[in-house]
C-alpha cells in the first residue's frame, strides 16, 4: 500500500533532512539508529527509502531498471518467442 506524507525539507547542519512519520518507522519495522538505503532519481524527483540488508549490494540501480524496462518493451515479442523455444 502506498502512503503519501507531506513533509518539509529541514536544515540539519550543512545538510537537509526529512522527518519520517512514526507510522512509517513502525510499519517498516525500523528503529532509531537503523541504517537505510536511499535510492534517488533526480530526473523524476523521487526517492525510495528501504532497510539496509545484507542483500542490498545485489539490488539493481534505477538506471538499470529503466534500461531493462525499455529493452523488455522493445523486444517483447522476440523474448516471448525465445522463451517458447525448446
JOJO-V904268 format. One record per residue. N is the residue number from 1. RES is the residue in three letters. PHI is phi in whole degrees, -180 to 180 (* if undefined). D_FIRST is the distance of its C-alpha to the first C-alpha in Angstrom with 2 decimals. Layout:
N/RES/PHI/D_FIRST
N/RES/PHI/D_FIRST
This chain:
1/UNK/*/0.00
2/UNK/-86/3.78
3/UNK/-116/6.39
4/UNK/-118/9.95
5/UNK/-131/13.06
6/UNK/-94/16.60
7/UNK/-133/18.81
8/UNK/-99/22.36
9/UNK/-81/23.77
10/UNK/-115/26.52
11/UNK/-90/29.62
12/UNK/-131/30.16
13/UNK/65/33.59
14/UNK/-95/33.79
15/UNK/-113/30.06
16/UNK/-119/27.01
17/UNK/-146/24.00
18/UNK/-125/20.74
19/UNK/-82/20.04
20/UNK/-84/16.66
21/UNK/-65/15.48
22/UNK/-57/16.43
23/UNK/-64/13.10
24/UNK/-65/11.59
25/UNK/-63/14.72
26/UNK/-67/14.68
27/UNK/-67/11.20
28/UNK/-88/11.93
29/UNK/53/15.30
30/UNK/-103/17.15
31/UNK/-145/20.43
32/UNK/-56/22.90
33/UNK/99/24.86
34/UNK/-65/22.36
35/UNK/-88/22.51
36/UNK/-128/19.51
37/UNK/-96/19.47
38/UNK/-115/18.93
39/UNK/-105/18.84
40/UNK/-123/19.89
41/UNK/-134/20.85
42/UNK/-57/23.28
43/UNK/-55/24.01
44/UNK/-106/20.60
45/UNK/52/20.31
46/UNK/-126/17.07
47/UNK/-144/16.40
48/UNK/-124/14.09
49/UNK/-116/14.62
50/UNK/-145/14.50
51/UNK/-62/16.89
52/UNK/-79/20.31
53/UNK/-128/21.32
54/UNK/-63/24.56
55/UNK/-91/23.03
56/UNK/-62/21.82
57/UNK/-69/25.12
58/UNK/-91/24.35
59/UNK/-77/21.28
60/UNK/-88/22.02
61/UNK/-80/22.42
62/UNK/-59/20.59
63/UNK/-65/24.04
64/UNK/-65/24.55
65/UNK/-61/21.21
66/UNK/-61/22.37
67/UNK/-60/25.77
68/UNK/-61/24.51
69/UNK/-62/22.50
70/UNK/-65/25.70
71/UNK/-61/27.93
72/UNK/-62/26.01
73/UNK/-65/26.02
74/UNK/-66/29.69
75/UNK/-109/30.88
76/UNK/-54/28.64
77/UNK/-63/31.70
78/UNK/-65/33.69
79/UNK/-63/31.00
80/UNK/-65/30.60
81/UNK/-65/34.39
82/UNK/-63/34.72
83/UNK/-66/32.22
84/UNK/-85/34.53
85/UNK/-74/37.65
86/UNK/-72/39.14
